Amino acid sequence: MKPEDLFMTSWMMVIRNRRRYKSVLIAIAIGTIGFIIIRCLGDSVEKKVSDDLELIGEATVLTAMWEDRKNYHPGEYFEKDVRALRKLEGVTTVAPVRSTGEKTTLLYGDIERKRTIVTGVNEEYWGTQSTPLAMGRLINDDDVRNVRKICVIGAEIHQGVFKGANPLGKTVVVNSYHYTVVGVLGGKQQEDNSRTVFIPLSLAAHHLNNMRQILQLLIRVDTWDNVRTVRDQTEAILQYNHPNLEHGVKVNYRSNRLDRVRLIVFVIQLFSYAALVGVFIVGKMGLTNVMLAAVQERTKEIGLRKSMGATDALIRDQFILESVMVSVIAGVIGVIGGMMTVACLKELLDVSVSGMVLSSSILVDLALTVSIGVFAGWYPSQQAGRLDIVSAMRFEC
């Protein structure tokens, strides 16, 4: 039999038995849709999930500080350190910080608040924080360049000093310097941020003693996968830039929070792929059972074909080809459904999908689907090929 004749015969048998294959088509199509969704949206959703978890713990933020200050070293970083770190792959933000610690007193009218932290920051600092803005605005690059006497206050200061009232435009006094409040931080904050007065980095160098030095660098890494690598590279660069003082360089990250984020994302991936594998297995087993049933129901047909000269190999090829056709039809339906679903979900979840990932997902899925067809049709085809002609002709359903 010519290949095209074998193809047409197999196709006609698939059409004739379409009702039998319906449930299998649905199972394989659903598996295909799931595979495309997980492959295409997996990375984007994973990043979005990790970003949301990051809001809780800022797990992708590194802190460069000095572990000690031996040899009379003031423990400061320089602009060359900032420039070098910004060039690292995976680094999105590097923010220099000057801070007084809890030793400053804030005055507002008759209200005096001790244990206030004053921190000098630039516009990049906010890129390393997950704290949202409750009202007003944040310190920006223009404020730093023009050395404006403004400040942004934390939630604890807002409640304690202003009793929750609108503080925007009000003036607070810190170490005899006057600052106009332009913003208030809100949401769930770190304890230090909630009792901090943030002023422009350039202003801090002029107004407050011992704030001329950059005591800390905050580094935001693009994903939690890169945190440990960037941390090692950061420490190496800072040690190189501070010869004979390498022992003092310290780059910390929140390893416990990072491990929690990794665990949660791993669990999400595990259940997603486990469900996907389950659907594929169901599809394969269903197709195998359907093909076995087809052999049983078509025993007499197989005997008749053998009596007319059909070889065992030809019978096997036909059943395998029918199985592959069913798989491919289901795969194509699944690919169309998957692409439509991805298009809808990427808008709903506000994520982007790589064209390369989508193309590779379709190709990989179709390859897996064809493999399912081959494996699911192989055993039934062996059963069909072994049927004895006389026994098959006498068989009654």
RODO-2510 file (C-alpha; in nm, 4 decimals, decimal comma):
residues 397
     n   res          X          Y          Z
     1     m     0,0000     0,0000     0,0000
     2     k     0,1252     0,3420    -0,0912
     3     p     0,1929     0,5883     0,1946
     4     e    -0,0806     0,8232     0,0717
     5     d    -0,3304     0,5345     0,0648
     6     l    -0,2332     0,4365     0,4185
     7     f    -0,2773     0,7979     0,5277
     8     m    -0,6226     0,8287     0,3673
     9     t    -0,7385     0,4951     0,5128
    10     s    -0,6254     0,5973     0,8606
    11     w    -0,7902     0,9371     0,8240
    12     m    -1,1211     0,7843     0,7175
    13     m    -1,1134     0,5514     1,0195
    14     v    -1,0495     0,8464     1,2533
    15     i    -1,3461     1,0323     1,1014
    16     r    -1,5672     0,7243     1,1265
    17     n    -1,4761     0,6719     1,4945
    18     r    -1,4751     1,0390     1,5950
    19     r    -1,7277     0,9889     1,8749
    20     r    -1,5066     0,7291     2,0355
    21     y    -1,2104     0,9674     2,0292
    22     k    -1,3973     1,2715     2,1615
    23     s    -1,3064     1,2337     2,5301
    24     v    -0,9428     1,1645     2,4423
    25     l    -0,9298     1,4727     2,2202
    26     i    -1,0589     1,6854     2,5060
    27     a    -0,8070     1,5431     2,7569
    28     i    -0,5070     1,5957     2,5294
    29     a    -0,6272     1,9417     2,4209
    30     i    -0,6638     2,0496     2,7848
    31     g    -0,3141     1,9204     2,8558
    32     t    -0,1806     2,1179     2,5599
    33     i    -0,3546     2,4358     2,6733
    34     g    -0,2142     2,3899     3,0227
    35     f     0,1363     2,3283     2,8921
    36     i     0,1357     2,6436     2,6775
    37     i    -0,0047     2,8562     2,9590
    38     i     0,2510     2,7338     3,2117
    39     r     0,5412     2,7669     2,9694
    40     c     0,4459     3,1099     2,8346
    41     l     0,3151     3,2746     3,1477
    42     g     0,5184     3,0773     3,3989
    43     d     0,8249     3,3033     3,4010
    44     s     0,6231     3,6239     3,3935
    45     v     0,3780     3,5121     3,6604
    46     e     0,6634     3,3734     3,8684
    47     k     0,8364     3,7097     3,8528
    48     k     0,5127     3,8871     3,9395
    49     v     0,4520     3,6507     4,2325
    50     s     0,8069     3,6974     4,3545
    51     d     0,7654     4,0754     4,3183
    52     d     0,4479     4,0598     4,5276
    53     l     0,6222     3,8490     4,7897
    54     e     0,9133     4,0885     4,7674
    55     l     0,6809     4,3683     4,8829
    56     i     0,6578     4,1874     5,2152
    57     g     1,0237     4,1253     5,2758
    58     e     1,2358     4,3134     5,0206
    59     a     1,4197     3,9881     4,9597
    60     t     1,6072     4,1204     4,6556
    61     v     1,7687     4,4187     4,8268
    62     l     2,1357     4,4043     4,9273
    63     t     2,2870     4,6320     5,1920
    64     a     2,6544     4,7250     5,1668
    65     m     2,7970     4,8492     5,4954
    66     w     3,1145     4,8376     5,7006
    67     e     3,1543     4,5535     5,9481
    68     d     3,4160     4,7468     6,1425
    69     r     3,6191     5,0638     6,1096
    70     k     3,9705     4,9575     6,2036
    71     n     4,2774     5,1572     6,1063
    72     y     4,0850     5,4819     6,1603
    73     h     3,8864     5,4219     5,8456
    74     p     3,5634     5,6305     5,8492
    75     g     3,3667     5,3474     5,6892
    76     e     3,2383     5,5287     5,3852
    77     y     3,1662     5,4459     5,0236
    78     f     3,2276     5,6724     4,7279
    79     e     3,0668     5,7683     4,3999
    80     k     3,3067     5,5385     4,2122
    81     d     3,1592     5,2462     4,4087
    82     v     2,8088     5,3466     4,3026
    83     r     2,9110     5,3765     3,9375
    84     a     3,0842     5,0377     3,9403
    85     l     2,7884     4,8596     4,0979
    86     r     2,5400     5,0093     3,8516
    87     k     2,7249     4,8323     3,5699
    88     l     2,6644     4,4867     3,7180
    89     e     2,4236     4,2628     3,5296
    90     g     2,1104     4,2083     3,7359
    91     v     2,1395     4,5354     3,9306
    92     t     1,8489     4,7734     3,8760
    93     t     1,9135     5,0373     4,1428
    94     v     2,2038     5,1520     4,3595
    95     a     2,1134     5,4069     4,6257
    96     p     2,3726     5,5800     4,8488
    97     v     2,2455     5,6566     5,2009
    98     r     2,3512     5,8903     5,4794
    99     s     2,1870     5,8414     5,8176
   100     t     2,2138     5,9725     6,1762
   101     g     2,0717     5,6743     6,3591
   102     e     1,8296     5,7148     6,6523
   103     k     1,9840     6,0211     6,8126
   104     t     1,7987     6,3161     6,6647
   105     t     1,5129     6,5192     6,8111
   106     l     1,2276     6,6506     6,5943
   107     l     1,0220     6,9554     6,6898
   108     y     0,6842     7,0628     6,5589
   109     g     0,5329     7,3514     6,7515
   110     d     0,5135     7,2385     7,1149
   111     i     0,5581     6,8720     7,0247
   112     e     0,9007     6,7194     7,0758
   113     r     0,9865     6,3738     6,9433
   114     k     1,3102     6,2040     7,0402
   115     r     1,4727     5,8951     6,8880
   116     t     1,4043     6,0225     6,5383
   117     i     1,6163     5,8943     6,2517
   118     v     1,7221     6,1357     5,9799
   119     t     1,8265     5,9792     5,6504
   120     g     1,9627     6,1498     5,3427
   121     v     1,8474     5,9865     5,0187
   122     n     1,8169     6,0539     4,6480
   123     e     1,5458     5,9517     4,4025
   124     e     1,6987     5,6039     4,3616
   125     y     1,6403     5,5157     4,7253
   126     w     1,2696     5,4596     4,6662
   127     g     1,3497     5,1927     4,4098
   128     t     1,4992     4,9827     4,6899
   129     q     1,1947     5,0100     4,9151
   130     s     0,8528     4,8464     4,9070
   131     t     0,6892     5,1111     5,1258
   132     p     0,4085     5,2897     4,9370
   133     l     0,3445     5,6617     4,9429
   134     a     0,0408     5,7568     5,1518
   135     m     0,0202     6,1208     5,0487
   136     g     0,2211     6,3938     4,8830
   137     r     0,5322     6,3044     4,6852
   138     l     0,8776     6,1554     4,7274
   139     i     1,2174     6,3214     4,7105
   140     n     1,3253     6,3424     4,3475
   141     d     1,6388     6,4251     4,1500
   142     d     1,5416     6,7925     4,1203
   143     d     1,5237     6,8224     4,5007
   144     v     1,8728     6,6756     4,5343
   145     r     2,0243     6,9005     4,2649
   146     n     1,8684     7,2171     4,4103
   147     v     1,9359     7,1189     4,7736
   148     r     1,5746     7,1851     4,8717
   149     k     1,4879     7,1984     5,2425
   150     i     1,2107     6,9423     5,2289
   151     c     1,1409     6,6058     5,3901
   152     v     0,9305     6,2921     5,3682
   153     i     0,8188     6,1425     5,7003
   154     g     0,7358     5,7895     5,8123
   155     a     0,3977     5,6687     5,9375
   156     e     0,4958     5,6653     6,3059
   157     i     0,6021     6,0299     6,2924
   158     h     0,2845     6,1181     6,1039
   159     q     0,0680     5,9619     6,3741
   160     g     0,2774     6,0670     6,6734
   161     v     0,3564     6,4260     6,5793
   162     f     0,0664     6,5251     6,3530
   163     k    -0,1928     6,2895     6,5079
   164     g    -0,2859     6,1644     6,1610
   165     a    -0,3706     6,5126     6,0295
   166     n    -0,2503     6,6322     5,6909
   167     p     0,1150     6,7389     5,7400
   168     l     0,1859     6,8490     5,3830
   169     g     0,3301     7,1994     5,3716
   170     k     0,3960     7,2005     5,7483
   171     t     0,7457     7,2729     5,8807
   172     v     0,9381     7,0520     6,1224
   173     v     1,2633     7,1402     6,2962
   174     v     1,5495     6,8922     6,3207
   175     n     1,8716     7,0052     6,4906
   176     s     1,7681     7,3704     6,4377
   177     y     1,7139     7,3154     6,0621
   178     h     1,3689     7,3685     5,9137
   179     y     1,2187     7,1252     5,6625
   180     t     0,8885     7,1420     5,4787
   181     v     0,6966     6,8137     5,4722
   182     v     0,6161     6,7113     5,1138
   183     g     0,5255     6,3451     5,1583
   184     v     0,4170     6,0737     5,3997
   185     l     0,4966     5,7045     5,3699
   186     g     0,2159     5,4575     5,4271
   187     g     0,1372     5,0881     5,4148
   188     k     0,3285     4,8252     5,6068
   189     q     0,6712     4,9732     5,6750
   190     q     0,9922     4,8575     5,8301
   191     e     1,0169     4,9861     6,1835
   192     d     1,3117     5,2142     6,1047
   193     n     1,1390     5,3759     5,8066
   194     s     0,8258     5,4499     6,0068
   195     r     1,0186     5,6764     6,2460
   196     t     1,2497     5,8345     5,9893
   197     v     1,2645     6,1819     5,8388
   198     f     1,3985     6,1566     5,4830
   199     i     1,5761     6,4591     5,3405
   200     p     1,7648     6,5130     5,0101
   201     l     2,1055     6,3465     5,0074
   202     s     2,2794     6,6712     4,9084
   203     l     2,1143     6,8579     5,1948
   204     a     2,2226     6,5984     5,4509
   205     a     2,5876     6,6567     5,3664
   206     h     2,5578     7,0243     5,4625
   207     h     2,3139     7,0250     5,7525
   208     l     2,3857     6,7360     5,9819
   209     n     2,7145     6,6362     6,1360
   210     n     2,8685     6,2986     6,0395
   211     m     2,6295     6,2733     5,7446
   212     r     2,8862     6,3774     5,4871
   213     q     2,9894     6,0160     5,4480
   214     i     2,7978     5,7565     5,2487
   215     l     2,7672     5,4931     5,5159
   216     q     2,5466     5,2511     5,3244
   217     l     2,4638     5,1434     4,9728
   218     l     2,1311     4,9792     4,8966
   219     i     2,1317     4,7605     4,5838
   220     r     1,8149     4,6295     4,4224
   221     v     1,8551     4,3071     4,2194
   222     d     1,6160     4,2390     3,9311
   223     t     1,5112     3,8863     4,0406
   224     w     1,5636     3,6720     4,3473
   225     d     1,7455     3,4167     4,1299
   226     n     2,0332     3,6635     4,0882
   227     v     2,0605     3,7799     4,4497
   228     r     2,3448     3,5554     4,5647
   229     t     2,5464     3,6060     4,2453
   230     v     2,5121     3,9853     4,2581
   231     r     2,5937     3,9821     4,6284
   232     d     2,9268     3,8032     4,5652
   233     q     3,0115     4,0355     4,2757
   234     t     2,9227     4,3432     4,4814
   235     e     3,1454     4,2380     4,7681
   236     a     3,4330     4,1649     4,5285
   237     i     3,4054     4,5100     4,3630
   238     l     3,3896     4,6958     4,6935
   239     q     3,6863     4,5043     4,8332
   240     y     3,8840     4,5830     4,5189
   241     n     3,7940     4,9545     4,5439
   242     h     3,9059     4,9690     4,9098
   243     p     4,2507     4,8031     4,9213
   244     n     4,3866     4,7079     5,2638
   245     l     4,0360     4,7528     5,4053
   246     e     3,8761     4,4403     5,2586
   247     h     3,8013     4,3007     5,6038
   248     g     3,5591     4,5858     5,6692
   249     v     3,3405     4,5453     5,3615
   250     k     3,0130     4,3682     5,4342
   251     v     2,7269     4,3013     5,1917
   252     n     2,4153     4,1574     5,3524
   253     y     2,0930     4,0195     5,2119
   254     r     1,7852     3,8745     5,3785
   255     s     1,8597     3,5057     5,3226
   256     n     1,5653     3,3793     5,5285
   257     r     1,3165     3,5897     5,3347
   258     l     1,4776     3,4885     5,0069
   259     d     1,4470     3,1204     5,0987
   260     r     1,0789     3,1677     5,1819
   261     v     1,0144     3,3306     4,8438
   262     r     1,1969     3,0452     4,6686
   263     l     0,9965     2,7854     4,8608
   264     i     0,6600     2,9441     4,7811
   265     v     0,7398     2,9787     4,4110
   266     f     0,8727     2,6199     4,4020
   267     v     0,5492     2,4895     4,5544
   268     i     0,3462     2,6835     4,2954
   269     q     0,5564     2,5375     4,0141
   270     l     0,5410     2,1864     4,1615
   271     f     0,1629     2,1770     4,1753
   272     s     0,1298     2,3361     3,8319
   273     y     0,3560     2,0866     3,6581
   274     a     0,2182     1,7942     3,8594
   275     a    -0,1313     1,8800     3,7375
   276     l    -0,0008     1,9131     3,3835
   277     v     0,1729     1,5736     3,3927
   278     g    -0,1473     1,4232     3,5299
   279     v    -0,3479     1,5543     3,2363
   280     f    -0,0954     1,4186     2,9869
   281     i    -0,0971     1,0768     3,1541
   282     v    -0,4769     1,0698     3,1499
   283     g    -0,4702     1,1593     2,7806
   284     k    -0,2171     0,8882     2,7001
   285     m    -0,3968     0,6193     2,8997
   286     g    -0,7309     0,7217     2,7495
   287     l    -0,5953     0,7047     2,3965
   288     t    -0,4344     0,3660     2,4648
   289     n    -0,7605     0,2261     2,5990
   290     v    -0,9549     0,3630     2,3041
   291     m    -0,7122     0,2052     2,0574
   292     l    -0,7295    -0,1277     2,2398
   293     a    -1,1078    -0,1119     2,2221
   294     a    -1,0799    -0,0324     1,8507
   295     v    -0,8705    -0,3446     1,7986
   296     q    -1,1354    -0,5490     1,9773
   297     e    -1,4241    -0,3998     1,7801
   298     r    -1,2444    -0,4183     1,4475
   299     t    -1,1136    -0,7724     1,4830
   300     k    -1,3221    -0,9024     1,1946
   301     e    -1,2161    -0,6068     0,9778
   302     i    -0,8510    -0,6833     1,0560
   303     g    -0,9003    -1,0493     0,9642
   304     l    -1,0653    -0,9520     0,6373
   305     r    -0,7813    -0,7146     0,5471
   306     k    -0,5227    -0,9800     0,6263
   307     s    -0,7055    -1,2303     0,4085
   308     m    -0,6793    -0,9796     0,1234
   309     g    -0,3022    -0,9531     0,1611
   310     a    -0,2463    -0,6871     0,4299
   311     t     0,0737    -0,7574     0,6226
   312     d     0,1172    -0,7419     0,9990
   313     a     0,3419    -0,4375     0,9568
   314     l     0,0752    -0,2582     0,7518
   315     i    -0,1909    -0,3254     1,0178
   316     r     0,0470    -0,1940     1,2879
   317     d     0,1313     0,1174     1,0877
   318     q    -0,2363     0,1977     1,0361
   319     f    -0,3222     0,1805     1,4071
   320     i    -0,0166     0,3865     1,5035
   321     l    -0,1014     0,6433     1,2354
   322     e    -0,4623     0,6670     1,3585
   323     s    -0,3344     0,7227     1,7130
   324     v    -0,0920     0,9923     1,5973
   325     m    -0,3665     1,1649     1,3959
   326     v    -0,5917     1,1802     1,7000
   327     s    -0,3044     1,3220     1,9064
   328     v    -0,2119     1,5815     1,6451
   329     i    -0,5730     1,6954     1,6016
   330     a    -0,6045     1,7319     1,9778
   331     g    -0,2677     1,9096     1,9894
   332     v    -0,3668     2,1596     1,7204
   333     i    -0,6943     2,2310     1,8995
   334     g    -0,4990     2,2744     2,2216
   335     v    -0,2450     2,5064     2,0575
   336     i    -0,5206     2,7320     1,9250
   337     g    -0,6956     2,7286     2,2614
   338     g    -0,3673     2,7873     2,4425
   339     m    -0,2737     3,0866     2,2290
   340     m    -0,6164     3,2415     2,2807
   341     t    -0,5980     3,1794     2,6559
   342     v    -0,2474     3,3247     2,6809
   343     a    -0,3605     3,6346     2,4910
   344     c    -0,6451     3,6853     2,7387
   345     l    -0,4438     3,6079     3,0528
   346     k    -0,1481     3,8294     2,9688
   347     e    -0,3841     4,1285     2,9577
   348     l    -0,5615     4,0193     3,2737
   349     l    -0,2396     3,9544     3,4682
   350     d    -0,0568     4,2495     3,3091
   351     v     0,2442     4,0412     3,2040
   352     s     0,4422     4,0152     2,8814
   353     v     0,4954     3,6973     2,6806
   354     s     0,8086     3,6262     2,4797
   355     g     0,7447     3,5284     2,1178
   356     m     1,0361     3,2867     2,1329
   357     v     0,8947     3,1159     2,4419
   358     l     0,5538     3,0897     2,2768
   359     s     0,6991     2,9390     1,9571
   360     s     0,9175     2,6916     2,1449
   361     s     0,6231     2,5949     2,3654
   362     i     0,4104     2,5117     2,0614
   363     l     0,6873     2,3061     1,8988
   364     v     0,7711     2,1183     2,2188
   365     d     0,4060     2,0483     2,2890
   366     l     0,3385     1,9165     1,9394
   367     a     0,6447     1,6925     1,9701
   368     l     0,5156     1,5591     2,3029
   369     t     0,1694     1,5130     2,1562
   370     v     0,3022     1,3110     1,8611
   371     s     0,5045     1,1030     2,1076
   372     i     0,1867     1,0324     2,3034
   373     g     0,0195     0,9175     1,9814
   374     v     0,3075     0,6861     1,8937
   375     f     0,3369     0,5314     2,2392
   376     a    -0,0387     0,5072     2,2905
   377     g    -0,0839     0,3359     1,9518
   378     w     0,2169     0,1058     1,9698
   379     y     0,0806    -0,1634     2,2040
   380     p    -0,2692    -0,1814     2,0447
   381     s    -0,1031    -0,1978     1,7024
   382     q     0,1041    -0,4936     1,8169
   383     q    -0,2133    -0,6662     1,9318
   384     a    -0,3790    -0,5989     1,5962
   385     g    -0,0789    -0,7218     1,3994
   386     r    -0,0664    -1,0518     1,5893
   387     l    -0,4287    -1,1473     1,5217
   388     d    -0,4713    -1,4792     1,3457
   389     i    -0,6676    -1,4523     1,0192
   390     v    -0,9019    -1,7482     1,0828
   391     s    -0,9735    -1,6517     1,4442
   392     a    -1,0322    -1,2903     1,3426
   393     m    -1,2763    -1,3869     1,0666
   394     r    -1,4757    -1,6010     1,3089
   395     f    -1,4784    -1,3324     1,5818
   396     e    -1,8189    -1,1962     1,6805
   397     c    -1,8495    -0,8691     1,8752
***
